[in-house]
Amino acid sequence: MKREDAKLPKNVWFRQELFDCKVFNNETGAELGVITDVSETGANDVWHIEKEGKEYLIPAIKDVVIDVDVETGVVIIRPMKGIFDDEN
């Protein structure tokens, strides 16, 4: 099925469309990696982000995910403390 054939509400996308999207920190603009997988946990999806051979898991919740643009392959997030190595 093609996205243009689907009647998806705004801010809804196919899981496969997230793969290879670049993820950026909303405050610093730093690239955090790319989405490589999505896991279902029941409460919310968890996105797997990979950068330089390391994998980070972020909850796909509105407090974290700021913007998703699958057409340009860009995702903006507000990282939770302790998930990425360079955070205090």
ZAMARRO-565256 format. One record per residue: residue number from 1; x, y, z of N, C-alpha, C in turn; chain. Coordinates in steps of 0.02 Angstrom, whole numbers. Each point is the difference from the previous one (the first is absolute). Example, Ala and Ser with C-alpha at 12.3 -4.5 7.8 and 13.67 -1.06 7.14 Angstrom:
residues 2
NODE, domar, nxx, nyy, nzz, caxx, cayy, cazz, cxx, cyy, czz, lumse
NODE, 1, 660, -284, 390, -45, 59, 0, 45, 60, 0, A .
NODE, 2, -18, 53, -36, 42, 59, 3, -39, 55, 37, A .
This chain:
residues 88
NODE, domar, nxx, nyy, nzz, caxx, cayy, cazz, cxx, cyy, czz, lumse
NODE, 1, 42, -59, 0, -42, 59, 0, 44, 62, 0, A .
NODE, 2, -18, 48, -39, 36, 63, -2, -32, 49, 49, A .
NODE, 3, 42, 43, 28, -25, 49, 48, -55, 43, -30, A .
NODE, 4, 10, 21, -62, -50, 44, -31, -67, -36, -11, A .
NODE, 5, 0, -67, 1, -62, -38, -6, -35, -10, 67, A .
NODE, 6, 36, 11, 54, -28, -10, 67, -33, 65, 24, A .
NODE, 7, -51, -7, 38, -35, 57, 30, 23, 6, 73, A .
NODE, 8, 62, 22, 10, 28, 6, 67, -12, 69, 29, A .
NODE, 9, -17, 3, 64, -8, 66, 32, 68, 35, 4, A .
NODE, 10, -2, 65, 12, 62, 39, 9, 41, -29, 57, A .
NODE, 11, 65, 2, -7, 48, -26, 49, -5, -75, 12, A .
NODE, 12, -22, -35, -52, -1, -73, 1, 38, -23, -61, A .
NODE, 13, 43, -51, 9, 42, -23, -54, 8, -75, 5, A .
NODE, 14, 21, -30, -54, 16, -71, 1, 67, -9, 35, A .
NODE, 15, 7, -52, 39, 61, -14, 37, 61, 1, -46, A .
NODE, 16, -6, -29, -59, 56, -4, -47, 24, 69, -22, A .
NODE, 17, -44, 49, 1, 19, 68, -19, 48, 32, 49, A .
NODE, 18, 1, -25, 61, 45, 27, 51, 72, -25, -9, A .
NODE, 19, 7, -59, -29, 67, -30, -7, 44, 46, -42, A .
NODE, 20, 61, 10, 24, 51, 42, -31, -12, 75, 7, A .
NODE, 21, -54, 20, 36, -8, 71, 14, 55, 23, 48, A .
NODE, 22, 28, 58, -13, 50, 29, 44, -35, 34, 59, A .
NODE, 23, 28, -10, 59, -29, 25, 62, 44, 56, 26, A .
NODE, 24, -31, 57, 17, 37, 59, 24, -27, 23, 68, A .
NODE, 25, 45, 27, 41, -17, 29, 64, -33, 68, -12, A .
NODE, 26, -58, 11, 29, -37, 63, -11, 35, 61, 28, A .
NODE, 27, 41, -8, 52, 33, 58, 31, 67, 16, -32, A .
NODE, 28, 40, -51, -15, 68, 12, -25, 5, -7, -75, A .
NODE, 29, -48, -35, -31, 4, -13, -71, 47, -57, -18, A .
NODE, 30, 30, -31, 51, 48, -54, -12, -36, -61, -28, A .
NODE, 31, 32, -33, -49, -27, -62, -26, 13, -55, 50, A .
NODE, 32, -53, -37, 19, 5, -52, 50, 5, -69, -30, A .
NODE, 33, -13, -7, -65, 4, -65, -33, -57, -9, -48, A .
NODE, 34, -11, -62, -20, -55, -17, -46, -44, -54, 31, A .
NODE, 35, -63, 2, -17, -47, -51, 25, 11, -64, -40, A .
NODE, 36, 13, -54, 36, 13, -65, -32, -54, -51, 12, A .
NODE, 37, -41, 11, 52, -52, -49, 16, -52, 33, 45, A .
NODE, 38, -57, -32, 6, -54, 22, 44, -26, -61, 37, A .
NODE, 39, -3, 5, 67, -28, -54, 40, -66, 22, 31, A .
NODE, 40, -47, -46, 4, -63, 13, 34, 5, -25, 71, A .
NODE, 41, -17, 43, 48, 4, -21, 71, -68, -6, 32, A .
NODE, 42, -51, 22, -35, -68, 0, 29, -20, 70, 18, A .
NODE, 43, 39, 33, 43, -16, 69, 20, 17, 49, -55, A .
NODE, 44, 58, -10, -32, 22, 44, -54, 52, -37, -40, A .
NODE, 45, 12, 25, -61, 54, -28, -40, 67, 25, 27, A .
NODE, 46, 52, -39, -13, 68, 20, 17, 39, 2, -65, A .
NODE, 47, 33, 56, -13, 40, 7, -60, 73, -17, 16, A .
NODE, 48, 30, -39, -44, 70, -18, 5, 39, 49, -43, A .
NODE, 49, 46, 36, 32, 41, 49, -35, 72, -24, 3, A .
NODE, 50, 32, -3, -58, 69, -22, -3, 46, 56, -23, A .
NODE, 51, 57, 4, 35, 52, 48, -19, 67, -29, 18, A .
NODE, 52, 44, -3, -48, 69, -23, 9, 2, -67, 37, A .
NODE, 53, -42, -46, -21, 0, -67, 28, -35, -8, 67, A .
NODE, 54, -27, 53, 27, -36, -4, 64, -74, 7, -14, A .
NODE, 55, -40, -34, 41, -72, 3, -7, -30, 34, 62, A .
NODE, 56, -46, 46, -13, -36, 36, 53, -74, -13, -10, A .
NODE, 57, -36, -8, 55, -72, -12, -2, -36, 60, 28, A .
NODE, 58, -47, 26, -39, -40, 57, 24, -74, -17, -4, A .
NODE, 59, -38, 21, 50, -72, -10, -4, -31, 48, -50, A .
NODE, 60, -43, -24, -42, -34, 42, -49, -62, 29, 33, A .
NODE, 61, 12, 49, 43, -54, 34, 36, 3, 75, -15, A .
NODE, 62, -55, 35, 11, -3, 70, -19, 48, 44, 40, A .
NODE, 63, 20, -20, 60, 49, 39, 38, 70, -5, -30, A .
NODE, 64, 13, -51, -40, 66, -10, -30, 0, 19, -74, A .
NODE, 65, -48, -25, -38, -2, 12, -72, -32, 68, -14, A .
NODE, 66, 40, 45, -29, -23, 68, -15, -30, 4, -70, A .
NODE, 67, 36, -28, -49, -23, 4, -70, 26, -59, -40, A .
NODE, 68, -41, -25, -44, 19, -55, -45, -19, 22, -71, A .
NODE, 69, 50, 0, -43, -12, 15, -71, 30, -56, -41, A .
NODE, 70, -42, -51, -13, 26, -59, -36, 17, 17, -72, A .
NODE, 71, -30, 52, -28, 16, 19, -69, 71, 24, -7, A .
NODE, 72, 25, 37, 49, 69, 24, -2, 47, -45, 39, A .
NODE, 73, -29, -48, 38, 42, -46, 39, 30, 31, 62, A .
NODE, 74, -37, 47, 30, 26, 36, 59, -49, -8, 58, A .
NODE, 75, 28, -17, 58, -38, -6, 62, 34, 44, 52, A .
NODE, 76, -39, 40, 35, 26, 44, 53, -27, -26, 66, A .
NODE, 77, 46, -10, 48, -21, -25, 65, 27, 44, 56, A .
NODE, 78, -31, -6, 58, 25, 29, 62, 26, -60, 40, A .
NODE, 79, 66, -11, -2, 27, -60, 33, -11, 0, 75, A .
NODE, 80, -15, -59, 26, -7, -8, 72, 71, -6, 30, A .
NODE, 81, 9, 26, 59, 66, -3, 32, 23, -73, 7, A .
NODE, 82, 64, -11, -14, 30, -65, 11, -3, -48, -58, A .
NODE, 83, -36, 18, -53, -5, -47, -57, 62, 5, -44, A .
NODE, 84, 22, 60, -16, 57, 9, -44, 62, 15, 42, A .
NODE, 85, 57, -26, -21, 62, 5, 38, 22, 71, 16, A .
NODE, 86, -13, 47, -45, 26, 68, 8, -44, 44, 44, A .
NODE, 87, -51, -28, 30, -43, 40, 44, 26, 1, 71, A .
NODE, 88, -14, 54, 35, 18, 5, 71, -54, -31, 43, A .
